[in-house]
Each structure stands twice: as structure tokens, then as C-alpha cells.
Amino acid sequence: MARRPHFLILMFLAASLTNCNCDEVVVVQVAARIQLSVPEGDQVSPLCEGDSTNCQLAYGEVPLATWTERVINVKNPVNLNLEIAQIRLSDDSDPAFELVGADPRLIVGGLTEQFTVRVRPSVESDVFGTVEVISNATNGEALEEDCSYPDFAWQGDPDEVPMSPPKSCYITRIKLVASGVDLGVPQMVLIPMPGLQAADGNNAACDFGAVGQGDTAVCRIQIRNVGQRVLTLDDLLFDPNNPSTRPDPDSEPVPVFKFGGSVNTPIMIEAGAAANLVVSFAPPGLNSYEGKLSLQTNDPRFPRPDGVEIDLRGIGHQAPIARCGIYSVDGETEFVPDEDIEPLSDVRLTGEESETEVQGAEIDRYEWTILSAPDGSTADLDDPGAIQPGFHFENSGRMRAGVDLAGAYAVQLIVRDNFGVRSQPCIVEFEAIPQDAIAVQLIWDHPTSDADVHMLRGGDSRVYRDTNLDCFYRNCREQLDWGAQLDIDDVNGYGPENITVDQPNRFDYLVGAHYFTARPTNGGVRETIATLRVYLYGLLSCEVDALMQDTGAWWEAVLITTEKGGLCNDDTDCRNGQTCAVDTTALVCNGDQDCPADYACSVDGVCEQRLCRGSRFICQPTQRPVDPIPPQN
């Protein structure tokens, strides 16, 4: 093919110049050229003899398994643009060499740009390579085939850059040589699954065994460096021939084997350290599946491009079916969940209807897990591997059957057959709903503290510890005559303590907490955060918390009250929907003169007031600070 070198012809014609007596035409050719050098401190050293012949880059001795880099300067010494179509390593170059930043480029006249050649030998010997620069520089060797150059002004997707029509191109070669020296190397061992023996070599495998169709199993590979230098994982590549599936004909293929999360290379592992890699297997059918995962590293025993291959194997199996539900509530197998499950109810689950359709298989294991529970709950399952587990929680140092707090619970069941194949999860959901009109629940976050919940009739804190008007642990195990009852008292732990009123009267209820004791009795962290929740007719009406710094602290948390009207003598003084109710105080009196305005002395010798009240109870946080001591009678 005829050559078409780039040149600029300047013609000086004597006939056209008034001061020239020349008869000949002078032709000057200017073509694109290239100059190559390497930085040496503040200086640069040419790579080539003469213009661009016999270019060589010698690294000398370089350590095994460690990258050694050299920068190459590419200079355009003339005023024409230097167009570089490609910078590549020759096919016979040792895989120990690698180019960095060697993209096609345009270099304007007088400027210099750089790229990097690095080497990482894996053997104690000389390694050789050749860098080939394809450009329009005419001081290189002309190629027989024309080349296409990218549009260097392109700003769009690099994969869609327009290419020029074929035109002349030249090649400039740089010979590379490096001598590998053993100064200590990394050494990789693989542990395909926790607890298995390490595989020192390329015989590691992830054997997933039988996995249910539609399920996902994982293999955790520990990559440990037992050598003396940093182990570098350059690439982690699944074999392109690994099996895949299409959820539908128009979708992209989904690999059967893939990473269990995002993986970004390179990964550097210091000597004596390890990294964990997770590979997942999701069989789309009832078949055997095999694949490979390639690890490209700087371990000199496994040079690139072969590296280390991990065999991946798994079998798609028909999974068993988990069926779950609630077996009993408080020992009764017939129940209405929304009505019969309350805080402290003994709830027992069942997976007895789980099954498998595989001949020769049977349900072999039950795996129950609590997915969610009310905030502050310490309830657990008494036997997570049983066919019919129940709930229990610690109370005063002993385990008590039941759910501890009001709120929603979610429990998951997974079953496995005798081949180890697991089912898809089955979820049991239920809510513990207080059935009393008023339910108060106190919990705290100190493991060895004892906080006590109090409910004071009438909303007056001066009845604190009154044997009839204050419901607390000492007097309220049996229901008081005004309806309050303490159903549980926790003296060592997180609670709960619950007070309920089934049929409340229309007066105020003040709810508070007393920090009774803490262990150790002196020293250590003693402060605790107390949380109080009030349920009215089964619905959470308010939730408040406070920091109680030490024992003896008193917190007046909420007031449970009704809509209030005016003073009354009987119901006829009240508007529709209200009744005349009596608010009793702790003030002792001998007559009305001993009581505040609008109060009267009752036949029991205490001050009381008659007010019109509505039937709907509301919960109002008091916004009062925690006092260091409880109120005094």
C-alpha cells in the first residue's frame, strides 16, 4: 500500500517574490514525531538511541510479588499534533508487566504527557516485555495496515467514541527487562468454610450441597496471608461460562453463583491478616450446578493469568415447606388472638404442619427466631429448636412464661429436612393488647435495678404510699376497692411492672415511678432510664421516659384524666354525657373549713370535690422533672 506521510510543504516561488532572484522551488517537510524518556530525579533520561530506535527500559533488580513502577514521558517535539491511537503490551510480553494510564491521547506541539509501566515478577529470573506505541509519529516504524484514531474531542460515553477513517500509522517499541529478587513474598491460603482446613493451593472449593429451589446459600471464603509481604487481590472473576438463569425471556441473565455483597479490587491483605469473601448460590431449578471463581493475586506461586481457581458446586433441591402459627394462649388451644393475647400471656407457637414432598425426606429441624418485639422487651423463646416453643422472660431472677410487654411480635420459622435443605421462612405475627380500660407499664434499662410503678388515685402526690389511695408493690397485689391492681413486680432487672384498672371511675389517676434500689448498693453505674407507657382501652395513649440518676428518685410521669366540667351535687347538674364524680384527696379534715375552696369534708374525714366528668379518658404527660426524693405524707 502506498505511504502517505504527513507533511507541510512550504513553497517559495521566485516569480512571486520581488526581492528574490531564485529560479528553484524550496520544499520543507514537517511531520509528527515522538520523543520518549524517563524521569530521573530532576532530570530526564532518553529511552532511545538517536531519534526513536532501540528504545529500552531496564528496571534492574525488583522484589517478587511487589509492584515496581516506572513513568515514561511522551513528548511532542514539533508543532503538529501527535496522535496516539494505542499504547499496548506486545503479545509475547511477560504477564508480570502492566500498563497504567495508557489511554489514547492527543499531544499538542511542545507538550509532554506520561503513562506508567509497572512490573511484579513471580519468579527469581529475568522477565521481558515490549511496550508498543501506535501513533502518527513518522520517526517510528511504518505499519503495513492503516489505523483508525479516536475523536480526541469526544465528550460522551468512552465506549461510543467515533473513530476516524483508516490512515497511516507508525509503531514505536520500548523493550522492557526486570530481574526478580526474592526479598520475602506473600503466601495465600484459602479456608472455603469456617472450621474447615485451609487449602494451600488451587484446590479450594465451595461445596454448597443441596439447597432449596428459590433459596440462597452462602459460602464464606477466608483468604489468609501467611507470607512476609502484602498480598494483593488484583481481580476476583467468575468464569463467563458459569450457569445463569433468566426470570423472564426479556430480562438480563442472573448468575447462579455471585458475590454476597459488593466487592471492590484491589484488596490489600497485610502479612498475618485475612479477608473474608462471601459467595452465594441460588439454584433456579432442580439440577446440579458447577462454576469457577478465579483469584488474580501477587502470590508468586500462582502467576497471572492463571491465578487460583475456586470450584463452585451446588445442587438445586425441592425445599420443605414451613407452616407456622400460634398453638395455644395460656394453655387454651381455642382463642381469639386480638382478645386473648395480653401482656404476660403464655403464648406457645407451633410448626407441626410443616411438610416436605420429597420422597424419603422428612422434617428434621425447626429453627425459630424472634424478628421483632416491643421496644424494651427481654422476652425470648424457651426452646428455639422445638416444634412448639413458647415465650419466657426473666423476672426477679427467675424465668417466667409469657410475653413481657404490650405490642407487636414477629417470629420466623425455618425448617430443614434430613438432607439439610431449608425452607423459605414462615412468619407468625401477633400483638399483645391490654384488655383493661387502663393499663400502665413501667420498664427500665439497668440490669440490676428495682424501680417501682405507682398509681395514685385522685392525682394528688401527697397520697404516696397511702395503703388505699396508692397502688404499688406493697399493697396492690390484690385489687384495691377503686379498681387498681399490680400484676407483676420485678425486683432485679428491666421490668416490666404493670398496673391495670378494669372499670375505672371518673377521677384522676397520677402515675409515677420510684427508684427503689440498685445493685451494687454503692459505687458503679447506678443511673437508669425509666420508660412508662399508658394504654387506654388497648391503644397506646402516651409513652414518656426520664433519667433517674440514683435510688430514692421520684418521677411523676403522667396524669390519666377525663374531660372536666363544673361543680355538681349529682348527675342532674351535668350536661349530657357527663356524670357527677367525686375526687378524693389525702387532706384530713374535721369540717369543710379545713378544706380548700370548692372542696368539702367527707364522712370519711378527707377533703373531696364533686365535678362533672366525661366518660373518655386521656393521658397527659406532666412534664415534671425527676425529684431526688419521693413526696412526703
Backbone hydrogen bonds, N-H to C=O, Kabsch-Sander energy under -0.5 kcal/mol:
donor,donor_aa,acceptor,acceptor_aa,energy
10,L,8,L,-0.6
11,M,9,I,-0.6
12,F,10,L,-0.6
12,F,26,V,-0.6
13,L,11,M,-0.7
14,A,12,F,-0.6
16,S,13,L,-1.1
17,L,13,L,-0.5
17,L,14,A,-1.1
18,T,16,S,-0.5
20,C,17,L,-1.1
26,V,12,F,-0.5
27,V,25,V,-0.5
35,Q,75,K,-1.9
37,S,73,N,-1.6
38,V,45,S,-2.4
40,E,43,Q,-3.5
43,Q,40,E,-1.9
45,S,38,V,-2.9
47,L,36,L,-2.0
48,C,36,L,-0.6
49,E,53,T,-2.9
53,T,49,E,-1.6
55,C,173,R,-0.6
56,Q,47,L,-2.2
57,L,175,K,-3.1
59,Y,57,L,-0.5
59,Y,177,V,-2.7
62,V,179,S,-2.9
64,L,181,V,-2.1
65,A,121,P,-2.8
66,T,63,P,-1.0
68,T,119,V,-2.2
70,R,117,V,-2.0
72,I,115,F,-3.0
73,N,37,S,-3.4
74,V,113,E,-3.6
75,K,35,Q,-2.8
75,K,73,N,-0.5
76,N,111,L,-2.5
82,L,107,I,-2.9
83,E,81,N,-0.7
84,I,82,L,-0.6
84,I,105,R,-3.0
85,A,83,E,-0.6
85,A,134,I,-1.9
86,Q,134,I,-1.6
87,I,102,A,-0.6
88,R,132,E,-2.3
90,S,130,T,-2.5
93,S,90,S,-1.8
94,D,128,F,-2.7
97,F,94,D,-2.1
98,E,118,R,-2.3
100,V,116,T,-2.7
103,D,101,G,-0.7
105,R,84,I,-1.4
107,I,82,L,-2.8
108,V,106,L,-0.5
110,G,76,N,-2.6
111,L,108,V,-1.9
113,E,74,V,-2.6
115,F,72,I,-1.5
116,T,100,V,-2.6
117,V,70,R,-2.7
118,R,98,E,-2.9
119,V,68,T,-2.2
120,R,96,A,-1.7
125,S,123,V,-1.8
127,V,178,A,-2.9
129,G,176,L,-1.8
131,V,174,I,-2.6
132,E,88,R,-3.4
133,V,131,V,-0.5
133,V,172,T,-2.8
134,I,86,Q,-3.0
134,I,132,E,-0.6
135,S,133,V,-0.6
135,S,170,Y,-2.5
136,N,83,E,-1.5
138,T,32,A,-2.6
138,T,136,N,-0.6
140,G,137,A,-1.5
141,E,171,I,-2.7
143,L,169,C,-2.1
147,C,167,K,-3.2
151,D,162,P,-2.1
152,F,150,P,-1.1
154,W,151,D,-2.0
160,E,157,D,-2.2
161,V,158,P,-1.0
164,S,149,Y,-2.8
167,K,147,C,-2.6
170,Y,135,S,-3.1
171,I,141,E,-2.7
172,T,133,V,-2.1
174,I,131,V,-2.4
175,K,55,C,-2.9
176,L,129,G,-3.3
177,V,57,L,-1.6
178,A,127,V,-2.0
179,S,60,G,-2.8
180,G,125,S,-2.6
180,G,178,A,-0.6
181,V,62,V,-2.4
183,L,181,V,-1.0
189,V,224,R,-2.4
190,L,199,A,-2.1
191,I,222,Q,-2.4
196,L,193,M,-2.1
199,A,190,L,-4.3
200,D,198,A,-0.7
201,G,199,A,-1.3
206,C,311,D,-3.2
207,D,205,A,-0.6
208,F,206,C,-0.8
208,F,313,R,-3.1
211,V,315,I,-2.9
213,Q,317,H,-2.8
214,G,283,P,-1.7
215,D,212,G,-2.5
217,A,281,F,-2.5
219,C,279,V,-3.0
221,I,219,C,-0.7
221,I,277,L,-3.7
222,Q,191,I,-2.7
222,Q,220,R,-0.6
223,I,221,I,-0.6
223,I,275,A,-3.4
224,R,189,V,-2.6
224,R,222,Q,-0.7
225,N,273,A,-2.6
226,V,187,Q,-2.9
226,V,224,R,-0.7
227,G,187,Q,-0.5
228,Q,185,V,-2.9
231,L,269,I,-3.1
232,T,230,V,-0.5
233,L,231,L,-0.5
233,L,267,I,-3.0
234,D,232,T,-0.9
234,D,296,Q,-2.2
235,D,296,Q,-1.4
237,L,294,S,-2.6
239,D,292,K,-2.3
242,N,239,D,-2.3
245,T,254,V,-2.4
251,S,248,D,-1.7
254,V,245,T,-3.7
256,V,243,P,-2.2
257,F,243,P,-0.6
258,K,280,S,-1.7
260,G,278,V,-3.1
267,I,233,L,-1.7
269,I,231,L,-3.1
270,E,268,M,-0.5
272,G,225,N,-2.5
273,A,270,E,-2.3
275,A,223,I,-2.1
277,L,221,I,-2.9
279,V,219,C,-2.6
279,V,277,L,-0.5
280,S,258,K,-3.6
281,F,217,A,-2.8
282,A,256,V,-1.9
287,N,285,G,-1.4
289,Y,314,G,-3.3
291,G,312,L,-2.4
293,L,310,I,-2.0
294,S,237,L,-3.6
295,L,308,V,-3.3
296,Q,235,D,-2.8
296,Q,294,S,-0.6
297,T,295,L,-0.7
298,N,232,T,-1.0
302,F,299,D,-2.1
306,D,303,P,-0.6
307,G,303,P,-2.2
308,V,295,L,-2.2
310,I,293,L,-3.1
311,D,204,A,-2.0
311,D,309,E,-0.5
312,L,291,G,-2.9
313,R,206,C,-2.6
314,G,289,Y,-2.2
315,I,209,G,-2.6
316,G,287,N,-3.8
317,H,211,V,-2.9
319,A,317,H,-0.5
321,I,355,E,-3.8
322,A,320,P,-0.5
325,G,350,T,-1.6
327,Y,325,G,-0.5
327,Y,348,R,-2.7
328,S,348,R,-1.7
329,V,332,E,-2.4
330,D,346,D,-3.0
331,G,346,D,-0.5
332,E,329,V,-1.9
335,F,333,T,-0.6
339,E,336,V,-1.7
340,D,336,V,-3.2
341,I,337,P,-1.7
342,E,340,D,-0.8
344,L,403,V,-2.9
345,S,342,E,-2.2
347,V,345,S,-1.1
348,R,328,S,-2.5
348,R,346,D,-0.5
349,L,389,P,-3.0
350,T,325,G,-2.3
351,G,387,I,-2.0
354,S,351,G,-1.9
355,E,321,I,-2.2
361,A,358,V,-2.0
364,D,416,R,-3.2
365,R,416,R,-2.0
367,E,414,I,-2.3
368,W,366,Y,-0.5
368,W,384,P,-2.4
369,T,412,Q,-2.3
371,L,369,T,-0.7
371,L,410,A,-2.4
372,S,410,A,-1.6
377,S,374,P,-2.3
380,D,392,H,-2.8
382,D,390,G,-3.1
386,A,383,D,-2.1
391,F,347,V,-1.3
392,H,380,D,-2.3
393,F,400,R,-2.5
395,N,398,R,-3.7
397,G,492,N,-0.5
398,R,395,N,-1.6
400,R,393,F,-3.5
402,G,391,F,-2.2
403,V,345,S,-2.0
407,G,432,A,-2.0
409,Y,430,F,-3.1
410,A,372,S,-2.2
411,V,428,V,-2.7
412,Q,369,T,-3.4
413,L,426,C,-3.0
414,I,367,E,-1.9
416,R,365,R,-1.9
417,D,421,V,-2.2
418,N,362,E,-1.2
420,G,417,D,-2.0
423,S,415,V,-2.2
424,Q,320,P,-0.5
426,C,413,L,-2.4
428,V,411,V,-3.1
429,E,427,I,-0.5
430,F,409,Y,-2.0
432,A,407,G,-3.0
433,I,341,I,-2.6
433,I,431,E,-0.8
437,A,502,D,-0.6
438,I,501,V,-2.2
439,A,535,Y,-2.4
440,V,499,I,-3.1
441,Q,533,R,-2.6
442,L,497,E,-2.5
443,I,531,T,-2.3
444,W,494,Y,-1.9
445,D,529,I,-0.9
449,S,446,H,-1.2
450,D,517,T,-2.7
452,D,514,H,-2.9
454,H,512,G,-2.7
455,M,471,C,-1.7
456,L,510,L,-3.5
457,R,455,M,-0.6
457,R,469,L,-3.0
458,G,508,D,-2.9
459,G,456,L,-1.3
460,D,457,R,-0.6
461,S,459,G,-0.6
463,V,460,D,-1.8
464,Y,461,S,-1.7
466,D,463,V,-2.7
470,D,466,D,-1.8
471,C,455,M,-3.0
471,C,469,L,-0.5
472,F,470,D,-0.7
475,N,472,F,-0.9
476,C,472,F,-1.7
480,L,484,A,-2.8
483,G,480,L,-2.3
485,Q,500,T,-1.5
486,L,476,C,-2.8
487,D,485,Q,-0.6
487,D,498,N,-2.0
488,I,498,N,-0.7
491,V,489,D,-0.6
493,G,449,S,-2.2
497,E,442,L,-1.7
498,N,488,I,-0.8
499,I,440,V,-2.0
500,T,485,Q,-2.4
501,V,438,I,-2.7
502,D,483,G,-0.7
507,F,505,N,-2.0
509,Y,560,I,-2.5
510,L,456,L,-2.6
511,V,509,Y,-0.5
511,V,558,V,-2.8
512,G,454,H,-2.3
513,A,555,W,-2.0
514,H,452,D,-2.6
515,Y,553,A,-2.5
516,F,450,D,-1.7
516,F,514,H,-1.1
517,T,450,D,-1.6
519,R,448,T,-0.9
526,R,524,G,-0.5
528,T,548,M,-2.4
530,A,528,T,-0.6
530,A,546,A,-2.5
531,T,443,I,-3.0
532,L,544,V,-3.1
533,R,441,Q,-2.6
534,V,542,C,-2.6
535,Y,439,A,-3.2
536,L,539,L,-2.6
537,Y,437,A,-2.6
537,Y,535,Y,-0.6
538,G,436,D,-0.6
539,L,536,L,-1.5
541,S,534,V,-3.2
541,S,539,L,-0.5
542,C,534,V,-1.4
544,V,532,L,-2.4
546,A,530,A,-2.1
548,M,528,T,-3.2
548,M,546,A,-0.6
549,Q,547,L,-0.6
552,G,515,Y,-3.7
553,A,550,D,-1.5
554,W,627,D,-2.8
555,W,513,A,-2.4
557,A,511,V,-1.4
557,A,555,W,-1.0
558,V,511,V,-1.7
559,L,620,Q,-2.7
560,I,509,Y,-3.3
561,T,559,L,-0.6
561,T,618,I,-2.5
563,E,616,R,-0.7
565,G,612,C,-3.8
568,C,610,R,-1.4
573,D,570,D,-1.9
574,C,571,D,-1.8
578,Q,575,R,-2.1
579,T,613,R,-2.4
581,A,579,T,-0.7
581,A,611,L,-3.3
583,D,581,A,-0.5
583,D,609,Q,-3.5
584,T,582,V,-0.6
585,T,607,C,-2.4
588,V,586,A,-0.5
589,C,605,G,-2.6
594,D,591,G,-2.1
595,C,592,D,-1.9
599,Y,596,P,-1.8
600,A,608,E,-3.0
602,S,600,A,-0.5
602,S,606,V,-2.7
605,G,602,S,-1.7
607,C,587,L,-2.4
608,E,600,A,-2.9
609,Q,583,D,-2.2
611,L,581,A,-2.6
611,L,609,Q,-0.6
612,C,566,G,-2.7
613,R,579,T,-2.7
614,G,563,E,-2.7
617,F,615,S,-0.6
618,I,561,T,-3.1
620,Q,559,L,-2.5
622,T,557,A,-2.6
623,Q,557,A,-0.5
624,R,556,E,-0.5
627,D,554,W,-3.0
